[in-house]
Amino acid sequence: MHAKAHSWKCEVKYSGAYQEGAGSTIGEEVEQVNSFLSRIAVTSKYMSKAGRTDMITTQAMS
């Protein structure tokens, strides 16, 4: 959730950032991947489906 919908006490008690052993992430992992892959949108726009799939796969593996 992007909004703060709970009180501070509730957030501290139940948030993963404050739990023992919980991983700490920024919570925007999908957006980071989409941002990285969006740079090939212009070049892959007019490719065949197979070519576009290969291009995205190559970019994702780098």
VOPAGU-2260 file (C-alpha; in pm, 1 decimal, decimal comma):
REM VOPAGU-2260
SITE   aa  ch    i         X         Y         Z
SITE  MET   A    0       0,0       0,0       0,0
SITE  HIS   A    1     129,6     340,9     -88,0
SITE  ALA   A    2     -92,7     521,2     163,8
SITE  LYS   A    3     -46,5     517,2     537,4
SITE  ALA   A    4    -375,8     356,1     634,6
SITE  HIS   A    5    -286,2     252,2     988,0
SITE  SER   A    6    -172,8     423,3    1303,2
SITE  TRP   A    7     198,1     433,3    1385,8
SITE  LYS   A    8     157,0     174,0    1664,4
SITE  CYS   A    9     -14,8     -67,0    1425,1
SITE  GLU   A   10     250,1      -9,2    1157,7
SITE  VAL   A   11     536,2     -78,7    1398,3
SITE  LYS   A   12     367,3    -389,7    1534,5
SITE  TYR   A   13     273,6    -554,7    1201,9
SITE  SER   A   14     496,8    -403,6     931,1
SITE  GLY   A   15     753,0    -637,6     776,7
SITE  ALA   A   16    1018,3    -370,9     818,6
SITE  TYR   A   17     992,2    -410,2    1195,5
SITE  GLN   A   18     958,6    -790,9    1216,1
SITE  GLU   A   19    1249,0   -1007,6    1324,4
SITE  GLY   A   20    1399,7   -1192,1    1026,6
SITE  ALA   A   21    1188,4   -1017,4     762,8
SITE  GLY   A   22    1362,4    -905,0     446,1
SITE  SER   A   23    1390,2    -536,1     380,1
SITE  THR   A   24    1291,8    -430,1      28,2
SITE  ILE   A   25    1181,4    -107,6    -128,0
SITE  GLY   A   26     850,5    -259,1    -244,0
SITE  GLU   A   27     887,1    -134,9    -601,9
SITE  GLU   A   28    1054,4    -438,4    -760,2
SITE  VAL   A   29     803,0    -477,7   -1045,0
SITE  GLU   A   30     828,0    -109,7   -1132,6
SITE  GLN   A   31    1207,7    -137,1   -1146,8
SITE  VAL   A   32    1190,0    -429,8   -1391,4
SITE  ASN   A   33     935,2    -251,6   -1610,0
SITE  SER   A   34    1148,5      62,3   -1612,3
SITE  PHE   A   35    1456,6    -136,1   -1713,7
SITE  LEU   A   36    1277,6    -322,2   -1993,1
SITE  SER   A   37    1091,1     -14,6   -2122,7
SITE  ARG   A   38    1408,3     115,6   -2288,0
SITE  ILE   A   39    1369,6    -146,6   -2563,1
SITE  ALA   A   40    1009,0     -53,9   -2638,4
SITE  VAL   A   41    1096,1     177,2   -2929,2
SITE  THR   A   42    1326,6     -72,0   -3100,1
SITE  SER   A   43    1105,8    -377,3   -3048,7
SITE  LYS   A   44     779,8    -205,2   -3143,0
SITE  TYR   A   45     790,9    -309,0   -3508,1
SITE  MET   A   46     959,1    -649,1   -3464,6
SITE  SER   A   47     794,2    -983,4   -3520,4
SITE  LYS   A   48     659,6   -1158,7   -3211,9
SITE  ALA   A   49     955,0   -1400,7   -3211,0
SITE  GLY   A   50    1207,5   -1119,0   -3254,7
SITE  ARG   A   51    1048,3    -914,8   -2976,8
SITE  THR   A   52    1049,9   -1217,7   -2743,8
SITE  ASP   A   53    1419,6   -1277,3   -2816,2
SITE  MET   A   54    1500,9    -908,6   -2761,8
SITE  ILE   A   55    1317,9    -894,4   -2427,7
SITE  THR   A   56    1477,7   -1219,8   -2314,4
SITE  THR   A   57    1826,5   -1095,3   -2407,0
SITE  GLN   A   58    1768,7    -764,5   -2227,4
SITE  ALA   A   59    1625,6    -935,0   -1917,2
SITE  MET   A   60    1925,3   -1167,6   -1893,4
SITE  SER   A   61    2178,6    -883,6   -1904,7
